[in-house]
């Protein structure tokens, strides 16, 4: 389905949970974090219903995000059921990679096609400073497991302060080149200030060609990351919420005061 600016909307990013097992400083807000109670999360049946109806509007690409999506206990069942929906041609997950070693083969068996994995540095000390935990080796093991399971192409998401010329980004770029992985360099953004840039190596942040909708973990369809426009599937119904989100997708992002990256999936 085309929005009012002629963009074909075919991509749905679904935040299945807002919790994460890392505390990356660019993602988590300062102070105490209020996560959603489990009963506020969409059920797997509700998630599947959204995807089924979304295909009627031309959605054929789905990415599961979080928080950290692998923390959701029924994630394998969600993947398996989405993979069986007619019309879904591309099914992926964005993950921090720390749990991927234990999930990669099961995800592939369930029908997942590929993964995006966060990797901002290959320096263990810097990794711990960025994420709050000494788990770089877990991520590297997860990358190996994803490759072995055939979750390809593996794409690495590398957050940078200003550019890919930074030392840590260059290490990640060299690692990706040696392994045959793709890498996306994502400049640090600020939802409240409305500061964002086009992703280097990807299409995120390029408003003119944005083809995305987002489903929050508690059931709101958002047409834009940098906007507080949102439509509840619970009060409006799934079909009307999706329709309104497409009709009201802004020409470009401005700012969002109601979301943080940890609960909208980036």
N, C-alpha and C positions, 0 to 999 in steps of 0.2 A: 504493500500500500504506500502511496506517495503522501508526504506531508504537504503543507501549503506552500513550501518552498521548493517542491519538486524532488525532494530526497526520498529514495526508496528505503523504507524502514523494514529491515529484514533480520535484525540482530537483537536478541534479548539477553541481558545479563541478569542473573538471578542470585541475589544474596541469600543463601540458605541458612545463615547463622551470623550473628554479629560478634561472637566471641572469637578470641585468638589466643594462641599459646605463646606469642611473642609480643613485645611492646615497642615496636619501632617508633622512634621519636617523631617521624614525619607523618605517621598515621594515627597514633593514639593521642587524644587531647591530654593536656596537663591535668593533674588532679585526679580525683576519684572518678572512675568510669561506671556509668550506670548501663549495664547490659539489659537486654530484654529478658523478662522471665520466660521460661521455656514454653509456657502455655500461650504466650503472645506470638510465638513463631508460627508461620504457616505450616500446616501439616503437609506431609508428602502428597496426599491426595489433592490438596489445594494447589500445590506447585504443579503437579501433573495437569490438572484442569486448566491452569493458566497457559501452560505450553500448548496444550491441544487447541485451545481457542485462539492462541496467538498465531498458530499456523494458518488459520483462516484469514488473517490479515497479511500474510506473506512472510511471517517470521520463519526462517529456515536455519538460523544459526543461534546456538545457545551456549553461553558460558556460565558455569557455576562458580560463584565467588563467596566471600564471607564479609568480615572475619576470615577465619580459616575454615574452609568448607569441609575439610577432612575431620573436623571435630564433631560434625553432625553424625549421630549414631546410625542414621538410616541413609547415609550418603550413597552407599552402593545400590540400594534399592531405587533411590531417586534416579541415579545414572541409568540403571537398567531399564526403568520404565520410560524415561525420556528417549533413550536410544531406540525404542520400539515405536515411537510416534511417527506416523507417516508425515513426510514433509521436512523433518529435521535432517539436514545434510551435514551439519558441522556441530559436534558436541565436545566441549573442552572444559577444563577446570583451571582456575588461577589459584595457586597454592604457595605457601612459604616453603614448602618442600620438607619440613622437618619430620612429617609423618609419612612421607611418600614411599619410603622403603618398604613399609608394611602394607601399603595400599596399591601400589602401582599395578601389579599383575591382576589383582581383583578388579580394579577399575577398568583395565583393558578387557578383561573377560566380560564385564558388565556392559561393555559397548562404548566406553569413553574412547575418543579418537586421539586426543593430544592434550598437552599440559603447558601452561605458562608458569614458570617458577621464579620467585623473587630471589635475586642474587645481587647484592649491592657491592660486595667486596669479597676478595679471597684471603684477606688478612683476618685470622681468628680473633685477634684483639679488637679490631675495628668492628667486626661483625657483632661481637658482644656489646660494644658501645652503642651500636645502632639499634640492636634488637632487644637488648637487656638480658640476653642469654648466650651462653657459650655453646652454640649448636650448629656451627658451620659444617662440621663433618656430617651431621645428620642430613643437612641439605645436599651435600655432595653425594652421599650415599643414595638419597632419594632421586637425584638426577641420574645416577647410574641405573637404578632400578627402573626408572621410567623409560630409559633408552632400551634396556633389556626387554621390557614389556611391549615395546613397539609403539609407545605413545609419542608419535612423531608427526610433524617436526616439533622438537622441544624449543620453546621460546623462553629466553631469560629476560626478566624485567629488572632493569637496573636503575635505581633512583639516583640522580645526580643533583648536586647543588646548582650548577650552572650549565655544564656541558659534558660531553663524552670525552673531552680532553683531560679530565681529571684522572689522577693516578689510579684510583680504585676502578674507575670505569674502564680504563685501558687494560687493566688486568682481567676484568670480566670479558672484554672484547677479545683478548688474545685466547682466553680459555674457550670461548664460544667458537672461535675460528678453528682451533685445534680439534674440537669435538664435532664440528659441523652443525652447531646450533645457531639459531637466530637470536639476536639480542635487540631489546627495545630500551632506549635510554629515555627515562622519564624525569624531566626537570621537576624539582619540588614545587608543588602547587599549594595554594591556599584557598579553600572553598569560600571562607567568609570575605576575603579581600577580592575574590574574583580573579586571582592571578593564575593563569594557566598558559601552557605552550604546547605546540604540536609535538607529539612524541617522535623522537628521532628513531627511524627504523620502523615506524608504525603509522597509523592514521588517527590515533586518539588525539583529541584537542583540535582537530581540523573541523571546525563547525560547518563549513560549506559542504562537506561530504558525510556528515555524521548520520549514521544509519541505525542508531541504538535507542532502545528503551531499557529501563532498569526496573526490576522488581525487588523491593526491599523485603527484608526477612519477616516483617510484620504486615506485608500485604498492600503496599502502595506502588503503583506504576508511576515511575518518574520519566519524563521525556528528555531530561537533560541533567547531567551531573552538577553543573553550575547553575542551578535554579531550584527554587523551593516549590515549583509546580508539582503536584502529585495527586493521584486519583486512587481512592481506596477500592480494592476489589471486593471488600467485605460489605461496604455500604452501597456501592454503585452497581456491583456485579462485575464479573470479569470482562465481559464483552464491552460494556459501556466504558469501563475504566481504560481499556486498551484504546478504544476508539477516541476517547477524549484526549488521551495522552498524545496520540499521533496528531490529532487536529490542533493541539495546543503546544506542540514542540516549538520552542523559540528558534529564531534564526541563528542566534549565537548565545553562548553562556554568559551569565553576568556574575552572580554570586549565590551561595547557598548558606543560610544561617542555621538550618535545621538538621544538617547531616555532618558527619565526619567520615573520613575515608574508611575507618574500620567498620562502619555499619552500612556502607553503600557499595563497597567493592571496587572503587576506583574506576 
